[in-house]
Amino acid sequence: MEHGRQVDLLSCADEPIHIPGSIQPHGALLFFQDDGQLLGWSENAPAMFGIAPELGQPYADLPLPQAALDAIADGIATRDDENAGPLVAGLSIGAADYDCVVHAADGRIVAEFERRETSSEQVSRFAIKAHGSIDRLRRQKTIDALLASAVQQVREFTGFDRVMAYRFRSDDSGDVVAESRRDDLVPYLGQRYPAGDIPAQARRLYTLNTLRMIADMDYAAVPLYGAPGAAPLDMSFAVLRSVSPVHVEYLKNMQVRASMSVSIVINGRLWGLIACHHMAPKLVPHAIRMAADVLAQVMASTIHSIESREDATLAEQSARVRTAMVESLLLDDDPLDALGQHAAALMAASGAQAMVATQHGKIVAYCDGPGDLPEGLAEVIVGSLPENEHDLVVREMAADWPPALLGRLGKWVGMLALPFDPLGQGWCVMLRVEQIDTVAWGGRPGKIPALGPLGERLTPRGSFDAWHETVRGCAHPWEANVLANARLTLAELVRAVNAHRSQTEATRAQLLAMLGHDLRDPLHSINMAGMVLERTGNAGGSGQPTLGKRIQSSTNRMQRMIGQVLDMSRIDRGMGLGVSLEPVDVKALLEDLIDEARMAYPGIPIELRCDEAATVKADQGRLGQVLSNLLSNARHHGELGKPVSVCLTTHDGHAVLDVANAGQPIPPELVTTLFNPFKRASLNNPRNRTGMGLGLYIAQQIVREHSGEIAYRHEGQQVVFTLRLPLVEG
């Protein structure tokens, strides 16, 4: 039966440490099928127990103390109970005392007999100390105080030369944060140990089996015997499991002869370790080890409570900030002003030292401390943010930033950015400064190629003198609870900004509608006055427009603009334009509009080149509005002296109308916004200084309500707009 392989590893991360195929020699092991038949034993079991084991032998036939047989029977009975822990019985075999520990593993029953060298009276005395330690630990209010107390208590009731508390970081490296030791030992307090000191498979075992004992680093492993070809015995939960030679070498390099480790596991994650070292061989009785394990569970529960309390305090603080901030956002017209009012509280809740807020190109910055951000840095940070982002953007070190910006960041390398308004490129950015960290490693990190006891391979470092490294370019990482609260804050910001925008849009639409309605009556009166003035005044005789005509022209243009604004308001509010469909002769309507245009603008030739009969179902007034807009655009943007051509045909069940004027093609970047009401690229254009383009926007909506299409193309040196409408079915 093969229970493992020779350990000659290029990397200890590959080592199958849960199936070593051997045990430590301070005990013996038997393992059975789930029906109680003997499957195998440790090489030392026959001599230690005075038995002659045989494969397939029922456990009840073994000459073992009744307490051991009862424990094995109970293990078989509870083998399928996932919540059943190991069964422990104290017994004597010959002149030796043993702790019999039975557990189920992978369909097998494992019985371990660990020799106990301490008297029952001493064990009881140590156990009483351990229980007293539990009460002291529960009274601690901080994690640091808890760990400092724990290492002292564990050392007192176990007698180890050194007891340390490790706390693991997010990268799995660990810091010695508390230590109790013999006075003559070199202190390890404050040193950090790299993640590679505990490979992934070892970390898994620390989580599954929270306590491990090595009684003597110089032990000779005892092999397991079993049926040839049988699967290796999984010893993940075994107390006698043989230890990785790499780990033994590691501890020997620290001058350690015996060790015990107790895992601190919180929510299935290895949070920390209580590591115990002794400079001579030492076997801690199972009962005392279990007391230490219970102590670690109490520590895990207490730590979890402290962390949960801290998280709850931060969450409460963040919730208060969010509530106040949202109230300000709903009342203030400018989100940046609202964010500025709560900048100090936002920075405090996220542990940031500075904040930058931006929207629509405006940037404001706040700093928690003396001075401000360096000039231009806020613009650099904002410029590095992605467009149309909807999730948090997190940066924790200089390497997370675009390389071109590294020379300009200075100490500000940590960033947590909340995109509260993607459309307006609105961001709330929290900043953290660089933490220049001098790390005291427990020896130079990493394993090095060397000739160790097991041959040439990667071997653990031999020196554990503090090796100092200065780490730059990293900010304190953004904590999980800070990120969680940032997501809640982002959601509230987005909701408030959207609500504010919706309210503003509704108010704007209502105001436009009101102004349009209220302005029409006075404009009509002015127009009538212009007509009266035209009829009664001096005709001029010079061929120049009279004052009355100017008044009429201006008021007509203003009325058209008001009509467009009212139409846009109706479209934005989802009301539609209210078309009333009836059969309309497109050719006749087109001829009337062209005649009017020729009379109004005699200097611009308009040619009707094709004029097929076409009848569509349409709102005649709205369709005339579309045709007038197309003719007006062609006349306004066409080359001087060149005619505007109009062509009406029928094709594939549709009336097809082309309105063309001589001109250069519209730039591709403008084509995509051609039918938008506001065209940023048209700002300051001599022909459209406001950037407004309501005519085509409204024309497109009218055409859509007629189930038609309107499109642009450039063909034969001409700009062509094509209108397609379904013909009336004959």
BABASE-567064 format. One record per residue (C-alpha): y, z, x; residue in one letter. Coordinates in steps of 0.5 Angstrom, whole numbers, plus 500, padded with zeros to 3 digits. Layout:
BEGIN
YZXA ...
***
This chain:
BEGIN
500500500M 507498503E 513502501H 518499505G 519496512R 521497519Q 528498519V 531493524D 537491520L 543487522L 547490517S 545497513C 548494507A 541491506D 537497507E 532499501P 533506502I 531508495H 524505497I 523508504P 515509503G 516516507S 518523506I 521529510Q 516533513P 518540510H 514538503G 509534500A 508529495L 503526490L 505521484F 501519478F 500514473Q 503516466D 496517464D 496523469G 491519474Q 493520482L 496513485L 498516492G 500522496W 504523502S 500523509E 500531510N 498533502A 491534504P 492539509A 498542506M 494543500F 487544502G 485538498I 481531498A 485527494P 482520491E 485514487L 484515480G 483522480Q 486526474P 491531476Y 487536472A 482536477D 486537483L 485544486P 493546485L 496552482P 496552474Q 504552475A 504546478A 499543473L 503545467D 509542470A 505535471I 503535464A 510537462D 512531466G 507526463I 509529456A 517527457T 516521461R 519517456D 525522454D 531519458E 535525457N 529530460A 531532467G 526534473P 521540472L 521546477V 516551478A 516556483G 509557486L 505559492S 499555496I 496560501G 501564504A 507559503A 512559498D 514552494Y 518549489D 515544485C 519539482V 516534477V 520527475H 518521472A 520514475A 519507474D 513509469G 510514475R 510521475I 512524482V 510531484A 514534490E 512540493F 518543497E 517549502R 521555501R 523559507E 528564503T 525570499S 526570492S 531576492E 535572497Q 535566492V 537570487S 543574491R 545567493F 545564485A 549570483I 555568488K 554561486A 555563478H 561567480G 564561484S 564557477I 568562474D 573561480R 573554480L 575553472R 581557473R 584552478Q 590548475K 591542481T 585538484I 588540491D 587547489A 580546486L 577542492L 580547497A 577553493S 570549492A 569548499V 570555501Q 565557495Q 560553497V 560555504R 559562502E 553561498F 550556502T 551558509G 553551512F 557551518D 562546515R 563544508V 568538506M 571535500A 571527500Y 576524495R 575516495F 580511494R 580505490S 578501496D 572506497D 574509503S 574517503G 579522505D 577529507V 582533503V 579540504A 575543509E 572550510S 568551517R 566555523R 572556527D 569553534D 568546530L 573541531V 577540524P 576533520Y 581535515L 586529513G 581524517Q 579518513R 573515513Y 572507512P 568504506A 563502510G 560509512D 557509505I 554502503P 554500496A 546502495Q 547508498A 553509493R 549507487R 544513490L 549518490Y 551516483T 544517480L 541523484N 547527485T 544532491L 541530497R 538535503M 536533510I 533539513A 532537520D 535530523M 529530528D 524530523Y 518525524A 517521517A 511522513V 508516510P 506515503L 499513502Y 496509496G 493503493A 493497497P 498491494G 501496489A 509496488A 513501493P 514508490L 522508487D 524515490M 531514488S 531521484F 526524489A 528531493V 524529499L 526522500R 526520507S 533518510V 536511513S 535512520P 542509521V 545515517H 541520521V 544517527E 551517524Y 550524523L 547526530K 553522533N 557528529M 552533532Q 550535526V 542537525R 542539518A 546536512S 547537504M 551532500S 553534493V 556528489S 562529484I 561523479V 566522473I 565517468N 559514472G 564513478R 563516485L 570520485W 568524491G 563528495L 562535497I 559534504A 555540508C 554540515H 550545520H 549544527M 542547527A 536545522P 537549515K 533548509L 537551503V 532553497P 532548491H 535553486A 541554491I 542547491R 541546484M 547551483A 551547488A 550541483D 552545477V 558547481L 559540482A 559538475Q 564543473V 568540478M 567533475A 569536468S 575540471T 578534475I 577530469H 581535465S 586535470I 587528471E 586527463S 592532462R 596528467E 595521464D 597524457A 603527460T 605520463L 603517457A 607521453E 613520457Q 612513457S 612513449A 618517449R 622512454V 619506449R 621509443T 628510445A 628503449M 626499443V 631503438E 637500443S 634493443L 634493436L 641495436L 644492442D 645484442D 644484450D 637486452P 639487459L 644492457D 639496453A 634496459L 640498463G 641504459Q 634506460H 633504467A 632511470A 627513465A 623507466L 623508473M 621515473A 615513468A 612508473S 614511479G 618506482A 624506486Q 628500483A 628496477M 631488476V 632485469A 633478468T 634473462Q 637467461H 639467468G 643473468K 640478473I 642486473V 639491478A 638498479Y 636503484C 633510484D 637513490G 642512495P 645505495G 643499492D 638493493L 640488499P 645483497E 641477494G 634480494L 634481486A 635473486E 630472491V 625477487I 627473480V 626466483G 619468486S 616470478L 612464475P 615461469E 612461462N 608468464E 605472458H 602478462D 603483468L 605480475V 602485480V 604485487R 602491492E 603489499M 607483503A 601479503A 601478495D 608475496W 610467497P 610467505P 617464505A 620470502L 617475507L 623475512G 627477506R 623483502L 625488507G 621495505K 621492498W 613490497V 611493491G 612489484M 610490477L 613485473A 613485465L 615478462P 618480456F 621474454D 618468457P 622463453L 628466456G 625467463Q 626475461G 623480466W 623487467C 621488474V 619495477M 619495485L 616500490R 618501497V 613500503E 609506505Q 608506512I 602510513D 599513519T 591513518V 587518522A 580515522W 574519523G 573515529G 574507530R 572504523P 566500523G 560499526K 559496533I 553492536P 550497541A 543499543L 541505539G 535509538P 532503533L 534497538G 539492538E 543492532R 549494528L 550502530T 554507527P 560509532R 559515537G 565518537S 569522531F 575523535D 581522530A 583514531W 590513529H 592507526E 599505523T 599501516V 605497514R 607492509G 603496503C 606500497A 603505494H 598502489P 600501482W 596506478E 591505473A 595509468N 601506470V 599499469L 596501462A 603504460N 606498462A 602493458R 604498452L 611497454T 611490455L 608489448A 614493445E 619489449L 616483446V 616485439R 623488439A 626482443V 622477438N 625481432A 632481435H 631473436R 629472428S 634477426Q 639473430T 636466427E 636468420A 644471421T 646464424R 642460419A 646464413Q 652463417L 652456418L 650455410A 656459408M 661456412L 658449410G 659451403H 666454404D 669449408L 667443404R 672444398D 678445403P 676438406L 675435400H 682437398S 685434405I 681428404N 684427397M 691429400A 690423405G 688418400M 695420396V 699419402L 696413404E 697410397R 705412397T 707412404G 709407408N 703402410A 706401417G 706393417G 704394425S 697393424G 696400426Q 692406422P 697410418T 697417417L 693417411G 688413414K 687418420R 687424415I 681421411Q 677418417S 678425420S 676429414T 670424413N 667425420R 668433419M 664433412Q 658429416R 658434421M 658440416I 652436412G 648435418Q 649443420V 647445413L 641440414D 639443420M 640450417S 635448411R 630445416I 630451421D 629456415R 623452413G 626450406M 626442407G 631437405L 629436398G 628429398V 627426391S 622419391L 623413387E 622406389P 628403394V 629396396D 630397403V 633390404K 638391399A 640398402L 640395409L 645389407E 650394404D 650399410L 651393415I 657390410D 660397411E 659398418A 662391419R 668392415M 669399419A 668396426Y 670389426P 670388433G 662390434I 657384432P 651387427I 646381427E 641382421L 635377424R 630378420C 630381413D 623381409E 623384402A 620391403A 620396397T 618404399V 618410395K 624414398A 630418397D 635413397Q 641417399G 637421405R 634414407L 641411407G 643417412Q 637415417V 639408417L 647410418S 645414424N 641409427L 646404426L 652409429S 648410435N 646403437A 654402436R 656408440H 651407446H 651399446G 654395451E 661393450L 661386447G 654386446K 651385439P 647390435V 641387432S 637389426V 630387424C 626388417L 619386417T 612389414T 606390417H 599393415D 602396409G 609399412H 616397412A 618396420V 625397421L 628395429D 635397430V 636395438A 642395442N 643392449A 643398454G 639401460Q 633405459P 633413457I 631417463P 624419462P 626427462E 631426456L 626422452V 622428451T 628432448T 630426444L 629428437F 631436439N 638439436P 640441443F 640437449K 641441455R 641435460A 647432455S 652438457L 658435459N 656428458N 663424456P 659421450R 656428448N 660434451R 657439447T 649437448G 648437440M 644431437G 643433430L 643426428G 636424430L 633431429Y 635431422I 633423421A 626425424Q 625431419Q 627426413I 622421416V 617426416R 618428409E 617420407H 611420411S 614416416G 615415423E 621414428I 620412435A 624410441Y 622404446R 626400451H 624392451E 627386454G 634390456Q 635393450Q 634400447V 630400440V 629405435F 623403430T 622406423L 616406419R 615407412L 609406407P 610400402L 610402395V 603399393E 603393389G 
***
